[in-house]
Amino acid sequence: MAGTAAKENQALPMAGIALTLFAYFTFSMLDTSAKWLVLAGIPALQIGFMRYALHFVVSAGLVARQGRGLARFGADRMGLVLLRAALLMGSTLCNFVAIRYIPLTLTATIMFSAPIIVTALSGPVLGEKVGPWRWGAIVAGFIGVVVAIRPFDADFHWAALLSLTGAACFAVYQLLTRMLAGKVSSDTMQLYSGMVGTLVLAPFAAAVWTSPTTTLDWGLLFGVGFLGWFGHDMLTRAYGLASASVLTPFAYVMIVYLGVWSWLVFAQTPTRATVLGAAIVMSAGLVIWLRERNQARRRRIPPPV
């Protein structure tokens, strides 16, 4: 019996890791589909609307299927819930515009600066202590972003700054998620993320609507919403099976996925600067993760008697 219980305890984190890898594979398909569509002439606002409209439809359908009315999804901190949803929408739009002009591997590298920005802001915003190791990682992470985007190089594109804006929006979104954790349910935040993106983007999408010309493009346009919802659902399930300290490093597989998609679909390979910048950003993120995990372990160890 003890052996069976041990195997079950080991199986749960492994299942969480598998779901995390699959979730980020889904997100890579979402970004690849969005890039395909913007290159085909579909406006980013339209893609963003479909991303959130289908997300909202699926979320609302699950609520109805479970017999729970929308009235039960009110929140005491509604202002922060709505701001969180708006920041996620802003991050998505910045990303969808940026990927039209710069490779997916570069946008992914820039987006993974978000955890570094979160750490830099966690002191003044959340009152968390950030020590010299993490400050060093923060500085290194931003150096990695500069290396990747090459702001003083002739090949620099302004879309890299838009992607960095998206990363900043996503970082503040993550901070608000931390602030609301335990106070607002994940189902509520998921529902409002879809609702806000749908309602805000609907009139803009209607104004610029461009009908796809192929069956594939129609499928991808409807698929972005499902992929977004499904990826978040898989990630939520993963964190129910394993802790963030176990799963966080596996998020960087997204850069590998997008590198493969870029090569297969768009015949783009990452530049040396992007590879070097990604390596620096990933290393900085892993240092921050290790320090946070070690501090969490120390807090759980009782003081000596």
N, C-alpha and C positions, 0 to 999 in steps of 0.2 A: 504493500500500500504506500509506504514511504517513497519507494522508487517511482511508482506511478505518479504521485503528487509532484515529485521533483521534475519528472519529464514534462508534466503539464505546465509547471512554473517556467521551464525553459522554453516551452513551445509558444507561450504567449508573447514574449518579446520578439521571437523570430517571426511570428505572424504579424506583429506590429511593424517590423522592419520590411517585410514583404509588401504590406499595404502601403507603407511610405514610399517605397520604390515605385510601386504601381501608380500611386497618386501623382508623383512628380513626372512619371511617364505621361500621364493624362494631361498634366499642365503643359508639358512640352508639345503635345499634340495640339493643344489649344493655341499656343503661341505660333506654331507652324501654320495652322489653319488660318489664323488672323493675318499673318504675313502674306500667305497665298491670296487671300481675299483683297487686302489693300493693294497688292500689286496688280490684281485683276480689275481695279478701279472701284471697289466698294468702299464708301467713306468709312473712316474709323468710328464716327459717331453712330452710324448704322450698325456696325459690328458690335460696338459697345452696348447698344440698346438690346440687340438680340442676345448678347452674353447674359444680361441681367434679366431680361423678360422671361426667357426660358428657365433661368434659375428660379425666378419668383413663382412661375407657374408650377414647377415641380415641388418647390417648398410648400406652397399653398395647398397643392393637391395632397401632399403627405399629411398636412395638418387636418384637412377635411376627412381624409381616410381614417385617421386615428380618432375621429369624433371630437376634435378640439376646435373650438371657435377661435377666430382671430382676436376676439376681445380678450382672450386669456394671454395674449402675447404683448400686453402692455408692459412698460418698464418704468420703474421709479426714476431712472436716470435717462429719460428719453432723449434729452438734448445730446448727451454723449453718444448714445446708440446711433442717432441720426448722423452726428458728425463722423463717427467711425465708418458708417456706410458711405458717406460722401467722400471720405478720403480713399476708401477702396475703389470707388468709382473713378476718382481722379487719377489714381495710380494706374488703373486699367487703361484709361484713355491715353495717358502719356505713353504707355508702353505700346499701344496699338498704332499711334502716330509714329513713334520712333522706329518701330521695326520695318516701316516702309523704306527707310533710308539707310539703316545700319544693320549689320548682321545680328542674328539671334544670339550668337555667342557673346557679343559685346553687350547687348541689352541684359542678358542673364548675369554677366559679370557685374554690371553696374547695379542691378537689382539686388544682388547678394551683399551689397554694401548696407542694406537696410538694417540687418542685425547690429552692424557696427555703429550706425547712427542711433539705434535704440540704446545701445550701451552708453554712448556719449550723452544722450538726453536723460538717461535713467536717474542720474544724480540730481539735476535741478528739478526734474518733473516728478519723480517718484521718491526722491530722498534716499536713493540707494547709494552706498559707498562704492566708488570706483577707484581701485588701487592702481599703482604704477604699472603693473603688468598689463592690465586691461587698457590703460591710457596709451601704453606703447603699442598695443594691438590696434587701437583706434587710429593712431597716427599712421601705422603701417598700412592699415586697410585703405585709408584715403590716398596714400601714396600709390597703392595698387590700382585704384580707380583712375588716378591721373596717368599712370603708365598705360592703362588700357585705352583711355579716350584720347591721349596725346593732344592736349589742348593747343600746343604751340606748333604742331606738325601741319604740313600742307594738306594732309588727308583728313584733318579734323572736320567733323560734321556737327552742325548745331543740334541735331537730333540727340546727340549724346547728352547734352544738357537737359533735354526734355526727359530722357530716360532717367537721369539723376534726380530730376524733380519727382518723377514717379516713385523712385526709391525712397525719397524723403516722405512722400505721402504715405507709402506703405509702412515706413518706420513709425510714424505717428499713429497710424492705424493699429500697429502692433502694441504700442504703448497704451492706447485706449483699451485694447483687448485685455491687457494685464490689469488695468484699473477696474474693468467691469467684471473680470473673472470672479465667480462666486457671488456676484450681486445680480447679474443678468444671465439667464440661461443661454447656452450656445444656440439652441433652436430659435430663440427670439432674435439674437444677433444675426443668424443666418437668414431668417425671414426678412428682416428689415434691410439687409444688404441687397437682396434682390429687389425689394419694393422701391427703395430710394433710387437705385440705378435705373429701374424701369420708368418711374414717373418723371424723373428729371430729364432723361435722354429721349423720351418718346417724342416731344414736339420737334427736337433737333433732328432726330432720325427721319421723321416724316418730311421735314423740309428738304433733306438731302437724299432721300431714298433713291437708290439705284438698283433695279432688279438684276440679279445675276443672269448671265446668258447661257450657262451650262448647268446640267443636272448636278455635277460635282460641286460647283460653287453654291448651288442651293443647299445641298447636303451639308457643306462646311458651314454655311451661314447659320443653319439651324443647329448644327453640331456644337458650335462654340458654347452655347448656353448649357447644353447637357454636359459637355466636358468640364465646364467650370463647376457646376453643381456636383458632379460625380467625383471630381478630384478632391473638393473640399470634404465631401462625405467620407471618402476613403481615408483622408488625413485625420478626420475626427475619430473615426473608428480605430485608426492606428494608435492615436494617443490614449484611447481607452484600453489598449492592450499593453502598452509600454510607455515608460516615462520619457519626457522631453530630453533628459540627459542621455538616453539611449538612441533616440531617433534623430536628434538634430544634425549630426554629421552626415547623415544620408541624404539630406536636402541638396547637397552639392552635386549629386548625380544629375541634377537638372542641367547643369552646364554640359555634361557629357552627352546627355540625350539631345540637347539642342545642337551640339556640334555635329552629331550624326545626321540629324534632320537637315541641317544647313547644307551638308555635303550631298546628301541623297536627293533633296528636293530642289535646292537652289544653286547647287554646284559652288557653294562658298566654303572656304576653309578658313579657320581663324588665323589671324596674323600672329607673328611672334609677340608683338606688344600685347595683344589680347590674351594670349596664353600666359605670358609672364604676369600681367596684371591680375588675371584670374587666379593664378597660383598664390600671389601675395594676398589677395582678398580672402581666398579660402583659408590660407594659413592664419591670417589675423582672426577670422571668424572661429577657427578651431581653438586658438589660444583663449579667446573670450569664453568659448563653451567650456573648455577645461577648467578655467579659473572659477566660473560660476558653479560647475559641478563639484569642484573640490570644496568651495565655500559652503555649498548646500550640505555636503557630507559632514563638515565640521560642525555645522549648526545642529545636526542630528546626534552628534556624539555628546553624551552627558559629561559634565565637568568632573574631574577626579575628586574623590572624597578626601 
